[in-house]
């Protein structure tokens, strides 16, 4: 059986991911460095995954466990749409992941997940730990760089901001974590989910936000 201290050490060994809820959508962001201890295994790892047009998730922790979680959620979101004739609600998607993590609690899937999106009830971001604890957040960061990211987010982010207002803050939070946390770095990705659907920012857009 795995104890809590072991899971914390495994989950927080790398990565910075951020999720914020805005008045008109959701922003998810992450760095791209993949580490194995002090070894940088990959400089451009994917940590933000599109699940559906209205739904996405970020991953932190053990890559294999995280990717399995992504695959299960993606398949179930598509099955829900086929069976019900409408997209899966964000809260239902988050609960599905939480149930998956909880069911594996004795041999945990060592991953910390953010599920974010926009549905009929508005924009939402949910955070889950490896044991399936589920909390809805307005502003959240995960991974080893999260203490640095929180320093920026709690100073600058305010509830009720628009996506345009919050984007420079989110980018600054991830960039600050990349500069201070050795397990986060190289580059970053940002995704926006709003009434128009899911989209990832281009390199040009990210450079402009960094310049601000």
C-alpha positions in Angstrom: 0.0 0.0 0.0 1.3 3.5 -0.9 1.3 6.1 1.8 0.5 9.8 1.4 4.1 11.0 1.7 5.1 8.7 -1.2 2.3 9.9 -3.4 3.1 13.6 -2.6 6.7 13.1 -3.6 5.8 11.4 -6.8 3.1 13.8 -7.8 5.1 17.0 -7.1 8.4 15.9 -8.7 7.8 18.2 -11.7 5.5 20.4 -13.8 3.5 23.6 -13.3 -0.1 23.7 -14.4 -2.6 26.5 -13.8 -6.4 26.7 -14.3 -8.5 29.8 -13.8 -12.2 30.5 -14.2 -13.0 33.8 -16.0 -16.3 35.6 -16.6 -16.4 34.4 -20.2 -14.4 31.2 -20.2 -11.6 29.1 -18.7 -7.8 29.3 -19.1 -5.5 26.3 -18.7 -1.8 26.6 -18.9 1.3 24.5 -18.3 5.1 24.3 -18.8 6.5 21.7 -21.2 9.4 20.2 -19.3 9.2 16.4 -18.6 11.7 15.2 -15.9 12.9 11.9 -14.5 14.4 13.1 -11.2 17.1 15.6 -12.2 17.2 14.4 -15.8 15.2 16.4 -18.4 13.5 13.6 -20.4 11.7 15.9 -22.8 11.6 19.6 -23.4 8.3 19.9 -25.2 5.9 17.5 -23.4 2.2 17.9 -23.8 0.4 18.6 -20.6 -2.9 20.1 -21.8 -5.3 17.8 -23.6 -8.5 18.6 -25.5 -11.2 16.2 -24.4 -14.1 17.8 -26.4 -14.8 21.2 -27.9 -16.0 22.5 -24.6 -13.7 20.5 -22.3 -10.0 20.0 -21.6 -7.6 18.8 -18.8 -4.1 19.3 -17.6 -1.8 16.6 -16.1 0.9 16.5 -13.5 2.7 13.5 -12.1 3.6 10.2 -13.6 3.1 10.5 -17.4 1.8 6.9 -18.0 -0.8 7.2 -15.3 -1.8 10.7 -16.5 -2.2 9.7 -20.1 -4.3 6.7 -19.2 -6.6 9.0 -17.3 -6.8 11.3 -20.4 -7.7 8.3 -22.6 -10.4 7.1 -20.3 -12.0 10.5 -20.0 -11.9 11.2 -23.7 -13.5 7.8 -24.5 -16.3 8.3 -21.9 -16.9 11.9 -23.0 -17.5 10.7 -26.6 -19.7 7.9 -25.4 -21.8 10.3 -23.3 -22.3 12.6 -26.4 -23.4 9.6 -28.5 -25.8 8.2 -25.9 -27.2 11.5 -24.6 -27.1 13.7 -27.7 -25.3 16.5 -25.9 -21.8 17.2 -24.5 -20.8 15.9 -21.1 -21.2 18.5 -18.3 -17.8 19.6 -16.9 -18.8 18.5 -13.4 -19.7 15.0 -14.7 -16.4 14.7 -16.5 -14.6 15.7 -13.3 -16.6 13.3 -11.2 -15.7 10.5 -13.6 -12.0 11.2 -13.2 -12.4 11.4 -9.4 -14.1 8.1 -9.3 -11.4 6.5 -11.5 -8.7 7.8 -9.2 -10.6 6.8 -6.0 -11.2 3.3 -7.4 -7.4 2.9 -7.8 -6.5 4.4 -4.4 -4.7 1.3 -3.0 -2.3 1.3 -6.0 -2.8 5.0 -7.0 -2.6 6.5 -10.4 0.0 9.0 -9.5 -1.3 12.1 -11.2 -2.9 15.4 -10.2 -5.5 16.6 -12.7 -7.3 19.8 -13.6 -10.5 19.5 -15.6 -11.8 22.7 -17.0 -14.5 23.7 -19.5 -17.7 25.6 -20.3 -21.2 24.1 -20.3 -24.8 25.2 -19.9 -24.1 26.2 -16.3 -21.0 28.4 -17.2 -17.2 28.0 -16.9 -15.8 25.6 -14.4 -12.4 24.2 -13.2 -12.1 21.2 -11.0 -8.9 19.9 -9.2 -8.3 16.2 -8.3 -5.5 14.6 -6.3 -4.3 11.0 -6.8 -6.9 9.6 -4.3 -9.8 11.2 -6.1 -10.5 14.2 -3.9 -12.5 16.6 -6.0 -12.7 20.4 -5.5 -14.1 23.1 -7.7 -11.7 26.1 -7.9 -11.7 29.6 -9.3 -7.9 29.7 -9.5 -5.7 26.7 -9.0 -2.1 25.5 -9.7 -0.6 22.1 -9.4 2.9 20.5 -9.6 6.3 21.4 -8.1 6.1 24.9 -9.5 2.7 25.7 -8.0 4.0 27.6 -4.9 5.7 30.1 -7.2 2.6 30.3 -9.5 0.3 30.9 -6.6 2.5 33.8 -5.6 1.6 35.6 -8.8 -2.0 34.3 -9.1 -3.1 35.3 -5.5 -1.6 38.7 -6.0 -3.0 39.6 -9.4 -6.0 37.4 -10.2 -9.4 38.6 -9.3 -12.8 36.8 -9.5 -14.9 38.1 -12.4 -12.0 38.9 -14.8 -12.4 38.3 -18.5 -10.2 35.9 -20.4 -8.4 38.8 -22.0 -7.6 40.4 -18.6 -6.5 37.1 -17.0 -4.3 35.8 -19.8 -1.2 37.9 -19.0 -1.5 37.0 -15.3 -1.7 33.2 -16.1 1.3 33.5 -18.5 3.3 35.4 -15.9 2.5 32.8 -13.2 3.7 29.9 -15.4 6.7 31.9 -16.6 7.7 32.8 -13.0 7.5 29.1 -11.9 9.6 28.1 -14.9 12.3 30.5 -13.7 12.3 29.4 -10.1 11.4 25.7 -10.2 14.1 23.4 -11.8 11.5 20.7 -12.7 9.5 23.2 -14.8 10.7 25.0 -17.8 11.7 25.2 -21.5 8.4 26.6 -22.8 4.7 26.7 -22.0 1.3 26.1 -23.5 -1.9 28.0 -22.9 -5.5 26.9 -23.9 -8.7 29.0 -23.7 -12.1 27.4 -23.6 -15.1 29.8 -24.2 -18.4 30.0 -26.0 -16.5 29.5 -29.3 -14.9 26.2 -28.1 -11.3 25.1 -27.4 -8.2 26.7 -28.8 -4.5 26.8 -28.0 -2.6 30.1 -28.2 -0.1 30.4 -31.0 3.6 31.1 -30.4 3.1 34.7 -31.5 0.2 35.2 -29.0 2.3 33.8 -26.2 5.3 36.0 -27.1 3.0 39.1 -27.0 1.6 38.1 -23.6 5.1 37.6 -22.2 6.1 41.0 -23.4 3.3 42.6 -21.4 
